[in-house]
């Protein structure tokens, strides 16, 4: 019997492992879904129930429905939730989330600290200030565009040398 070259054999084994989970039955998938941790708060006289699950925060509605209100930033590689902290005082609920890239140590590939005084409207800590989430996202996009422009300028300078 002829054996496969090591690179092809390795590729076949890895493919079998990765594809092995694709044939889950719906009942198996439902059982594997985490319910998260539930936290109940009173803010400004209103009850707020939050669910923290895999570095995402959900606002729980009266019928148990979930609305995602906070999540970590996109990360292009595999990562695992490493940090989920939630605390409150008389004014705010504060959440700290962090995802660690697989194979990396410490934390975090993506992370942040958010707060709310009603469960629905959130602010994010950004460069020492609390800003609405939309403002932080816009600032992050502007910074990414500036970094890309700088990289392009550096490449052009290197190409001229």
Buried (B, 14 or more C-beta within 10 A) or exposed (E): EEEEEEEEEEEEEEEEEEEEEEEEEEEEEEEEEEEBEEBEBEBEEEEBBBBBBBBBBBBBEEEEEBEEBBBBBEEEEEBEBBBBEBEBEEEBBBBBBBBBBEEEEEBBBBBBBBBBBEBEEBBBBBEEEBBEBEEBBEBEEEEEEEEEEEEEEEEEEEEEE
